[in-house]
C-alpha cells in the first residue's frame, strides 16, 4: 500500500531527497532548484477543489483563470460539490466559464455527491488513478495529472502536454527551439523517479510564483 498523503500544507517526505538527486543528475535543473528555494509542493487535501480549479484553467491563460476562479468563488463560496450544485448552468457561465466547462463542473459535483470522491485514492496505482479520473466527463490526462501532482502528491508524474513544462524544457535545453514530444519524454527519463519535483521546478523557471490547483 502507498503511504498516506502528508498533512495539508506539508511538503512530501521525498521532496528534499528528490531535489538532491535531481541536482546531481542534471546541472541545468540544479541551477533552477538553487534559484527557487521557496516553499515546495503541498496538497490542499481537497480533490474536488483541485478538479474544479483545473477545469477552470484548461486552455486559458493563468491571468484569465485567476479572474474566472475569483468570480466562481464569489458565486459558490466554499468550493464543494454541494455549493457548486446550488448554482445553475447560466450562473456558472456568467463567471466566465464556457458552456462545456460549466457542464463538466456540475457533472463532477454530481458524481462527488454520489460518492465518487470516496475511493481509496492513496492505495491506487498511478494508472488506476488516471483511469478513474478520466472516466469523469471533462477530465482528460492533463487534469488527472494535476490531481496526481497537487492532491495526491505522486512523485513521478510528468505532464508532457503541459504548455508551461514544454516551454521551460525548450528554453533550458534547446535554446528555445521546438522539441518533439519524444525528445521531451527522452529528456524526462533523466528525472525519474522524481519527475513531479522536476516539473515543479520547470514551472518555477518560467514563473517564480508557485503553481496552485
C-alpha positions as CSV (number, residue, x, y, z in Angstrom):
1,X,0.0,0.0,0.0
2,X,1.2,3.5,-0.8
3,X,2.0,5.8,2.1
4,X,-0.7,8.4,3.0
5,X,-0.5,11.8,1.6
6,X,1.2,14.3,4.0
7,X,-0.9,16.6,6.1
8,X,-2.4,19.7,4.3
9,X,0.3,22.2,3.7
10,X,3.3,19.9,4.3
11,X,5.8,19.0,1.5
12,X,6.1,15.3,0.7
13,X,8.6,13.3,2.6
14,X,10.5,12.6,-0.6
15,X,11.0,16.3,-1.5
16,X,14.4,17.1,-0.2
17,X,15.9,13.8,-1.3
18,X,14.4,14.3,-4.8
19,X,15.9,17.8,-5.0
20,X,19.4,16.4,-4.2
21,X,19.2,13.6,-6.7
22,X,17.8,15.8,-9.5
23,X,20.5,18.4,-8.8
24,X,23.2,15.7,-9.0
25,X,21.8,14.2,-12.2
26,X,21.1,17.5,-14.1
27,X,23.2,20.6,-13.7
28,X,20.7,22.9,-15.6
29,X,17.9,21.8,-13.3
30,X,20.2,22.1,-10.3
31,X,20.6,25.8,-11.1
32,X,16.8,26.2,-11.3
33,X,16.4,24.4,-8.0
34,X,19.0,26.6,-6.2
35,X,17.4,29.7,-7.5
36,X,14.0,28.8,-6.2
37,X,14.3,27.8,-2.6
38,X,10.9,28.9,-1.6
39,X,8.1,26.6,-0.3
40,X,7.7,23.3,-2.2
41,X,4.7,21.4,-3.3
42,X,2.0,20.7,-0.8
43,X,-1.6,19.4,-1.0
44,X,-4.7,21.3,-0.2
45,X,-6.2,17.9,0.6
46,X,-9.3,18.5,-1.5
47,X,-9.6,16.6,-4.7
48,X,-12.9,18.2,-5.8
49,X,-11.4,21.7,-5.3
50,X,-8.4,20.8,-7.4
51,X,-10.6,19.2,-10.1
52,X,-12.7,22.3,-10.3
53,X,-9.7,24.6,-10.4
54,X,-8.0,22.5,-13.1
55,X,-11.1,22.6,-15.3
56,X,-11.4,26.4,-15.0
57,X,-7.7,26.6,-16.0
58,X,-7.9,24.4,-19.1
59,X,-6.8,26.1,-22.3
60,X,-6.8,29.7,-20.9
61,X,-4.0,31.9,-19.6
62,X,-3.1,32.0,-15.9
63,X,-4.4,35.5,-15.6
64,X,-7.7,34.7,-17.2
65,X,-8.0,31.6,-15.0
66,X,-7.5,33.7,-11.8
67,X,-10.2,36.1,-12.9
68,X,-12.7,33.3,-13.6
69,X,-11.9,31.5,-10.4
70,X,-12.4,34.6,-8.3
71,X,-15.9,35.1,-9.8
72,X,-16.6,31.4,-9.3
73,X,-15.7,31.6,-5.6
74,X,-17.8,34.7,-5.2
75,X,-20.7,32.8,-6.6
76,X,-20.5,29.5,-4.7
77,X,-18.5,30.4,-1.6
78,X,-16.6,27.4,-0.3
79,X,-15.9,25.3,-3.4
80,X,-17.6,22.0,-2.5
81,X,-19.8,19.7,-4.5
82,X,-23.0,20.8,-2.7
83,X,-22.3,24.6,-3.0
84,X,-21.5,24.2,-6.7
85,X,-24.8,22.4,-7.3
86,X,-26.6,25.3,-5.6
87,X,-25.7,27.3,-8.8
88,X,-27.1,26.7,-12.2
89,X,-25.5,26.4,-15.6
90,X,-26.2,30.0,-16.6
91,X,-24.8,31.4,-13.3
92,X,-21.6,29.5,-13.9
93,X,-21.5,30.8,-17.5
94,X,-21.7,34.3,-16.1
95,X,-18.5,33.7,-14.1
96,X,-16.7,33.4,-17.5
97,X,-16.8,29.6,-17.8
98,X,-17.6,28.2,-21.2
99,X,-20.8,26.2,-21.6
100,X,-18.8,23.0,-21.7
101,X,-16.8,23.8,-18.7
102,X,-19.9,24.6,-16.7
103,X,-21.4,21.3,-17.7
104,X,-18.2,19.5,-16.6
105,X,-18.0,21.1,-13.2
106,X,-21.7,20.4,-12.5
107,X,-21.3,16.8,-13.6
108,X,-18.3,16.3,-11.4
109,X,-20.2,17.8,-8.5
110,X,-23.0,15.4,-9.0
111,X,-20.5,12.5,-9.1
112,X,-19.0,13.7,-5.9
113,X,-22.4,13.9,-4.2
114,X,-22.9,10.3,-5.3
115,X,-19.6,9.2,-3.5
116,X,-17.2,9.2,-6.4
117,X,-14.6,11.0,-4.4
118,X,-14.7,8.5,-1.6
119,X,-12.4,6.0,-3.4
120,X,-9.2,4.7,-1.7
121,X,-7.1,7.0,-3.9
122,X,-3.9,6.7,-1.8
123,X,-3.8,2.9,-2.4
124,X,-4.4,3.1,-6.1
125,X,-1.6,2.9,-8.7
126,X,-1.0,6.0,-10.9
127,X,-2.5,4.1,-13.8
128,X,-5.7,3.3,-11.9
129,X,-6.0,6.9,-10.6
130,X,-5.6,8.1,-14.2
131,X,-8.3,5.6,-15.5
132,X,-10.7,6.5,-12.7
133,X,-10.4,10.3,-13.1
134,X,-10.5,10.3,-16.9
135,X,-13.8,8.3,-16.5
136,X,-15.3,11.6,-15.4
137,X,-16.6,13.8,-18.3
138,X,-14.3,16.7,-18.9
139,X,-11.3,15.2,-17.1
140,X,-8.5,14.4,-19.5
141,X,-5.0,13.3,-18.9
142,X,-3.7,16.8,-18.1
143,X,-6.4,17.4,-15.4
144,X,-5.8,13.9,-13.9
145,X,-2.1,14.7,-13.8
146,X,-2.7,17.9,-11.9
147,X,-4.7,15.9,-9.4
148,X,-1.9,13.4,-9.0
149,X,0.6,16.2,-8.6
150,X,-1.3,18.7,-6.4
151,X,-3.7,16.5,-4.4
152,X,-2.1,13.0,-4.2
153,X,1.5,14.3,-4.4
154,X,2.6,11.3,-6.5
155,X,6.4,11.6,-7.0
156,X,6.8,10.7,-10.7
157,X,4.1,12.5,-12.7
158,X,5.2,14.2,-15.9
159,X,2.6,16.2,-17.7
160,X,4.2,16.2,-21.2
161,X,1.2,18.0,-22.6
162,X,1.5,21.0,-20.2
163,X,2.4,24.1,-22.2
164,X,4.5,25.6,-19.3
165,X,6.5,22.4,-19.0
166,X,7.2,22.2,-22.7
167,X,8.2,25.9,-22.8
168,X,10.5,25.6,-19.8
169,X,12.2,22.5,-21.3
170,X,12.7,24.1,-24.7
171,X,14.1,27.2,-23.1
172,X,16.5,25.3,-20.8
173,X,17.7,22.5,-23.1
174,X,17.3,23.6,-26.7
175,X,17.7,27.4,-26.7
176,X,14.0,27.9,-27.3
177,X,13.9,25.5,-30.3
178,X,10.7,23.5,-30.6
179,X,11.2,20.0,-29.3
180,X,9.1,16.9,-30.3
181,X,7.1,15.1,-27.7
182,X,9.5,12.2,-28.0
183,X,12.5,14.4,-27.4
184,X,10.8,15.9,-24.3
185,X,10.0,12.4,-22.9
186,X,13.5,11.3,-23.5
187,X,14.8,14.3,-21.6
188,X,12.4,13.5,-18.7
189,X,13.9,10.0,-18.3
190,X,16.9,11.5,-16.5
191,X,14.5,12.8,-13.8
192,X,12.9,9.5,-12.8
193,X,11.6,8.7,-10.3
194,X,11.1,12.3,-9.3
195,X,9.5,13.9,-12.3
196,X,6.9,15.6,-10.2
197,X,9.6,17.6,-8.5
198,X,11.3,18.3,-11.8
199,X,8.0,19.5,-13.2
200,X,7.6,21.8,-10.2
201,X,10.9,23.5,-10.8
202,X,10.4,23.6,-14.5
203,X,7.3,25.7,-13.8
204,X,9.4,27.9,-11.4
205,X,12.0,28.5,-14.2
206,X,9.3,30.5,-16.2
207,X,7.2,31.8,-13.4
208,X,8.5,32.4,-9.9
209,X,5.0,32.3,-8.5
210,X,4.2,28.7,-7.5
211,X,1.5,26.9,-9.5
212,X,-1.5,26.1,-7.4
213,X,-4.6,23.9,-8.1
